Amino acid sequence: MPKMTVSVPNELLARLRKSHPEINWAEVVRRGIIKKVEELEKFEELKSRGLV
């Protein structure tokens, strides 16, 4: 699987690590990207049908 680098401010990274170190933040980001792409694809489909 290809890799992508995401930059976040140092303060945010510290908060993520402190508040929930058990969470796999890379997985959270991956799922968020998948969800956004699916939403955009659905929007484009509706747009092509003239429903938006």
ROBA-267687 format. One record per residue (C-alpha): residue number from 0; residue in one letter; z negated, y negated, x negated. Coordinates in nm, 3 decimals. Each point is the difference from the previous one (the first is absolute). Layout:
ROBA-267687
REC    i  aa        z        y        x
REC  NUM   A        Z        Y        X
...
end
This chain:
ROBA-267687
REC    i  aa        z        y        x
REC    0   M    0.000    0.000    0.000
REC    1   P    0.087   -0.344   -0.141
REC    2   K   -0.283   -0.239   -0.076
REC    3   M   -0.042   -0.362    0.107
REC    4   T   -0.243   -0.250   -0.146
REC    5   V   -0.195   -0.226    0.233
REC    6   S   -0.187   -0.301   -0.134
REC    7   V   -0.318   -0.126    0.163
REC    8   P   -0.235   -0.279   -0.107
REC    9   N   -0.288    0.108   -0.224
REC   10   E   -0.252   -0.106    0.264
REC   11   L    0.160    0.224    0.262
REC   12   L    0.013    0.297   -0.236
REC   13   A   -0.370   -0.045   -0.077
REC   14   R   -0.081   -0.008    0.371
REC   15   L    0.205    0.314    0.067
REC   16   R   -0.167    0.192   -0.281
REC   17   K   -0.349   -0.119    0.094
REC   18   S    0.017    0.041    0.376
REC   19   H    0.170    0.340    0.025
REC   20   P    0.060    0.171   -0.334
REC   21   E    0.068    0.331    0.178
REC   22   I    0.314   -0.134    0.171
REC   23   N    0.337    0.071   -0.158
REC   24   W    0.143   -0.350    0.030
REC   25   A    0.342    0.111   -0.123
REC   26   E    0.018    0.233    0.301
REC   27   V   -0.105   -0.282    0.233
REC   28   V    0.281   -0.218   -0.138
REC   29   R    0.252    0.287    0.021
REC   30   R   -0.082    0.060    0.366
REC   31   G    0.020   -0.371    0.073
REC   32   I    0.346   -0.021   -0.153
REC   33   I    0.118    0.303    0.199
REC   34   K   -0.134   -0.151    0.323
REC   35   K    0.169   -0.336   -0.068
REC   36   V    0.336    0.163   -0.079
REC   37   E   -0.019    0.203    0.321
REC   38   E   -0.080   -0.316    0.200
REC   39   L    0.294   -0.184   -0.156
REC   40   E    0.235    0.291    0.070
REC   41   K   -0.113    0.010    0.363
REC   42   F    0.050   -0.376    0.032
REC   43   E    0.350    0.024   -0.149
REC   44   E    0.086    0.279    0.244
REC   45   L   -0.117   -0.209    0.297
REC   46   K    0.185   -0.301   -0.138
REC   47   S    0.324    0.197   -0.033
REC   48   R   -0.031    0.101    0.365
REC   49   G   -0.048   -0.362    0.103
REC   50   L   -0.354    0.064    0.120
REC   51   V   -0.160   -0.260   -0.225
end
